[in-house]
Amino acid sequence: MDPYSAEGELINLHSHFHQGQYQEAADYDASALSPENALAARVLQLRARVALGRAEEVLAEVRGAAEPELQAVGALAELALGRADAAAATAEALAKAHGAANATVQVLAGTVLQAVGRSEEALALLAQHQGSLDAVALIVQIHLQQNRNDLAVKEVAAARRWAQDSLLVNLAEAWVGLRLGGEKYQQAFYVFEELAQAPATSSVRTLVSQAVAELHLGRTEEAQAALEQALKKEPENADAIANMLVLSVITGKSPEEWTSALQKADPEHPFLKDLAEKSDLFDKAAAKYKAKAAA
């Protein structure tokens, strides 16, 4: 039996992790789990601790481990600590040695390879999965980052045929919906709103996701309410702050306060990097026009 299925004993732990309830996942009581699921549970809990910013302690815990699954967690922790080269080297070695049959290595090494810009290698590794929804979710995210919406749609549709109403399939379909737009915005909103507003499934991640869907639907007040809920839970959450910054711009307010807050919370946040890159490109383009005008 698939331990992550509705009947499997890891379903609650797995759901906590993918709903962004990282503290609940890290604190999950795994003592009653069957021996064959103990390692999978430990991996999820270690990944949750990395997501909570405890990568250093996770790395210390798995250092020297013989299990490829724990070595893969180590690579993920290295990545979180900014040691991309070391993480990529470990991921590449694990992919070669264990990638054909080890679902955890496929997903975690694939995550690292994608993060360092080696998308095709990540996809080749993930393509070897045998019914792993975690792999499907990562494949969908990579295709969306590549602006290959068509491939993301196909991946979700294929997974829907065998996974039906799984949480990860619903989430992946919602991610795709936010990219496709139109009536898909509303469908994505329903998925995120259901998760964000139910006490058992609410998290900063689901609240931010709900807010993003609200923004796409033009509902700025509702988006602000969701983001305020998120920041009440976690005042320095960079993604919530970044979306507050976007909301400020959309509603005609000064974004300076939120820009400063984001720089403080996460100076390397993708939003800030993208903003700096676009600002630099604009300055270069403006300089060319200025030179022509002066001539």
N, C-alpha and C positions, 0 to 999 in steps of 0.2 A: 504493500500500500504506500502511496505517495504520502510522506509525513506532512507535506504542506497542503494536502487536499482538505476538503471540508470534514472528512472523517479522520484525518491524520492528527497525531498528537502535537505537532509543531505549528498547527494552524494559527493559534493565538499569538505565539511568539513571532511568527512570520508576519502576521498582520500588524502587530505593534510596530515592527521595524519599517514596513512599507507605508504605514500611515504617518510615519515621522514621530512616533511615540518612543523616542530613543531611550528615555529614562526608564519607561516601563519595560522595554525589551532588555535593557541592561540589568534590571532588578528582578527579572522573571525567575521564578523558582523552578529550576530544571531538575531538582532532585528526584522527582517521581518519574522522569522520562525513562523509556527503555534504553538499554545500553547501545543499541544500534543507532539511536538518534542523538546520543550525547554529544558527539563531535559536531554535528550540524547545528545543534542548539548553541554550543559554545562559540562557533563561528559567528552566528547571528548576534550573540551578545557582545562579542569582541568588536564586530562592525558597528554596533550601536555605540559602544564606548568611543570608538574613533570619531563617529559623527558628533559626539558630545564634547569633542576637543581633548580627549584623553589618549591621543595617539602615542605619546611617549611611554606611558605605562603599559599600553597594549604591546608596543614593540618590545619592551623589556620582558613581558610575560611570554611572548612567543619566540624570542630569540633562541636559536639552537634546537627548535622543534623539528622532529623527524617527519611529521605529517605534512604533506604538501598543502593541505587546506590551511594549516596554521602558518606555513611559510607564505602563502598567498595573502593572508591577513597582514603579515609583517610587511609585505610590499605595499599594501593599501595604507598602512600606518606611515611608512616612509614617505609615500606620496603626500599624505596629509601634513607631514612635517616639512614639506618643501624639498625633499631629497629625491627629485624626479629621476635622476640618472640611476641611482641605486635601486629605486622602485622598479624602473623599466627593465633593468638588467635581471632582477629577480623574476619579474613577470615573464620575460622572454624565456628564461631557463625553465621555469615551471611549465610554460605552454608547450615547449618542446618535449619535456619529459612526461607530462601528465595530461596535457590538454585534450587528448583524444577521448578520454573516458571520465575525467573528473569534473563534475559540474561546478564545484566551488572554484576550482582553478580557472575554468572557462570564464566564469562571471567576474571574479576578482582580478585576474590577470588581464582580462578584456577591459575592465574598468581602468586599470592603470595604463594600458597601451593606448586607449582612446584619449585619456587625459594628457598624454605626452605627444599627441598628434599622429599616432600610428593607427588611424582608423581602419584601414584595410586589413591590417594584421589582426586587429581586434575582432573585426567581422568574420574573418576566416576562422579564428579560434572559436567564436561563439556559434558559428554555423554547425559545429560538431555536436551541439547539445542534443540530448534525447528527451524531449518533453520537459525542459526546464523553463518555467515562466519567468524566472529571474533573468535568464539569457534572452528570452523574447523581449522583455521590458528594456534591457540594455540595447538590444539591436534596434528597437524602435527609436530610442533616444539618439543613437548614433545616426540613423537615417534622417531624423529631424534636424540634427546639427549639420548634416550634409546638404540640407534643403532637398532631400529626396523624399518628398511627401508621398509619392506614389509607392515607393518601397515600404514606407512605414505603414501605409494603409493595407498593403498586401500582408505584411507581417501580422498585424492585428487581426485581420480577417481570418488568416490561417489558424491563429491561436484560438480564436473564438470558437472554431469548429470542434476543438478538442478540450478546451478549458472552460467553455461556456461562461458562467457568471462569476468567474474568479476575480478577486480584488485587483490583481495585477493587470488582468486583461481590461477591466473597466478603467483603471488608471491610464493604461497605455492608449486606450481609445479616446479618453478625455484629452490627453496630451496632443494627439493627432487632431482632435476637434478644434483645439485652440489654434493650431496652425492653419487648418483649412478654412475656418471662419464661417460666416453665414449662419445658418440654422445650427451648425455644429457648436457654436459658442454656447447656446442654451443647453444643449445636451451635456457638454462638458461641465457647465455650471451645476447641473443637477447632481453629477457624480461628486464634485468637490463639496458642494453645499451639504449633501447628506453626511459626508464624512466629517466636515468641519463643525457642524452644529450638534451632532450627537455626542453626549459626554463620553461615551465609551470609545469613540474614535477620533475625537477632536485633538488637534495638535497645531503647533505653529505652522508646519508645512501645509496642512490641509486648509488652514485659514488663509494663508498667503495664496494658495492655489484658488480658493474661492474668490479672493479679492481680484486676482488677475482675470478670472472669468467675468466678474462684475465690470471691470474696466473695459473689457472688450465689448460688453453689452451696453456701455455708456451709463452705467449706474454708479456714479462717483460716490454718492453718499453711502451706498451699501458697501462699496469697496473700502471706503474709509473706516466704516464700522468693523469690518472683518480685520483690517490691518491693525486697528486699535486693540482688538481682542488679542491678536498675535503678539503685539508689543507689550501688552499687559502680562502675557505669559513669559515672554523673553525679551526684555527691553533692548538688548543689543543684537538682536537677530538681524544679520546683514541683509537677507532677502526681504524681510518685512520693511526694513528701512529703505532699501532700494526702490521698492514699490511705492512707499510713501513719497519718495522723491519724484517718481513718475507722476503720481497723483497730483502733487503740487504743481507740476508743469502743466498738466492737463486742465486743472482748475484755475490757472492763471495766478497762482501764488508763488512767492519767491521760494526756490528750491535750496537756498543757501544753507538753511538749518539742517536739512536732511542730507545734503551733500557732505557737510562737515561731519555729521553723525556717521555716515557711511565710511568716510575716510578713517574715522577713528575705530569703527567696529571691524572693518576689513579693508585695509588699503589696497589689497590685491583683488578686490571683488571684480568679477567680469564686467559689471556695468561701468565701473570707473575706468577699467582698461579700454573698453569700447568707446567711452566718451572721450578719453584722451586721444585715442587713435583717430577718431572722427574730427576732433578739434585740430589735430595736427594736419590732417588732410585738407581741412578747410583753410587753414593758414597758408599752406603751400599753394592752393588754388588761388586764394586771394592775392598772394604775392605776385603770381603770374599776371593777373589782370592789372594790378597796380603798376607793374613794370611797363605794360603796354600803354597804359594811360599816361604815364610819365614821358614815354617816348613821343 
